[in-house]
Amino acid sequence: MTAPLMSLTWTDHVTGRQGFLVVDRLVRGVSSGGLRMREGCTLDEVAGLARGMTMKEALHYNPEGRYIPLGGAKGGIDCDPQDPGSYGLLVRYLRAMKPYIETFWTTGEDLGLTQDLVDRAAAEAGLVSSIQAVYPLLDNEATARRRLADAFAIEVDGIGLDELAGGCGVAEAALAALDRAGVPYEGTRVAVQGLGTMGGATARFLSRAGLTVVAVADIKGTIANPAGLDVEALLAARDAYGTVDRAALRSGDRELPGDAWLSAEAEVLVPAAVSYAIDITNQERITARWIVEAANMPVLPEAEELLAARGVTVLPDVVVNSGTNAWWWWTLFGDIDADADEAFAHTRRSMRALVEQMLTRAEADGTTPRAAAHAIVADRLPVIAERFGWYR
């Protein structure tokens, strides 16, 4: 794959903090990719995420669907989202990026930001919507926007459908891998790093499927219980940043250091918080059989090589967490209605097919799931380019 179409660094005139935008490529003149905010965010990080978005879009290409893939992009702001000045910084960043958002970059929530916050800041920055660049591609803009708004208004057992869609996809990827290996759900243990949007929803779906969540980690540390945690109680006790109120813990729950989730006695690990969480040193502590990348780029490449050498399978982020982005577009373009059951069923079918294709390709090629996913993308991109064209 070629170098990105565009990379830029913005410096805030008030705080001196930096923000970034990388457009990997445009398909039909538009790109898709969320905006993250975290202390230490870099241009290289955002570039890697933008390339990943190109892959996610291509992986979900269905010639029979209404949703046609877009190009990949990503935005990032180097700031702690809990900093008192973070919201003002977000507004100024979006104001600076307004020409790009209006014309070719559709964005939304990512690490450190919620969609409600992005929407509020976008309005203050003078934008119609954070995804307005895609509106000219819609058959009926008013109907499509109403359908997406209706979908965002849906809650299932106290959690918004927009939050649950991604977790449903992550959970289904894990369940597909278990099914392929002939491993029963009952008795299979899971540890999750991060109980925010993606991690919390994933924990709910895996728990409800019959797996036992034995550890979850948030900014305060790891909560563990070898007999299983009460996932619903923990979700109800979260704050807006995914931090659990320890008053909700039961007598058998233990508080451990923040990195204890890595060495939890579990068959499945779900890093669902930050990038670069698993490196060449701490990977030695992992005894799980599968790592399911709910976060973007949580396993460093060198660590993945070492994990693969000792039989640990990493299901890559470009497949595993792609359901969130796809759900937005399935809904907006009209492949699915604003309905939770339909959203979950469509996500499960799509993720099942994609994971099965990836694992079959990996087995046939004698390679890793990530390499197989890259190979699938390499096959699809020329087809997309021939049919729709792109700028790169």
Order of alpha helices (4+ residues) and beta strands (2+ residues): beta-beta-beta-beta-beta-alpha-beta-alpha-alpha-beta-alpha-alpha-beta-beta-alpha-beta-alpha-beta-beta-alpha-beta-beta-beta-alpha-beta-alpha-alpha-alpha-alpha-beta
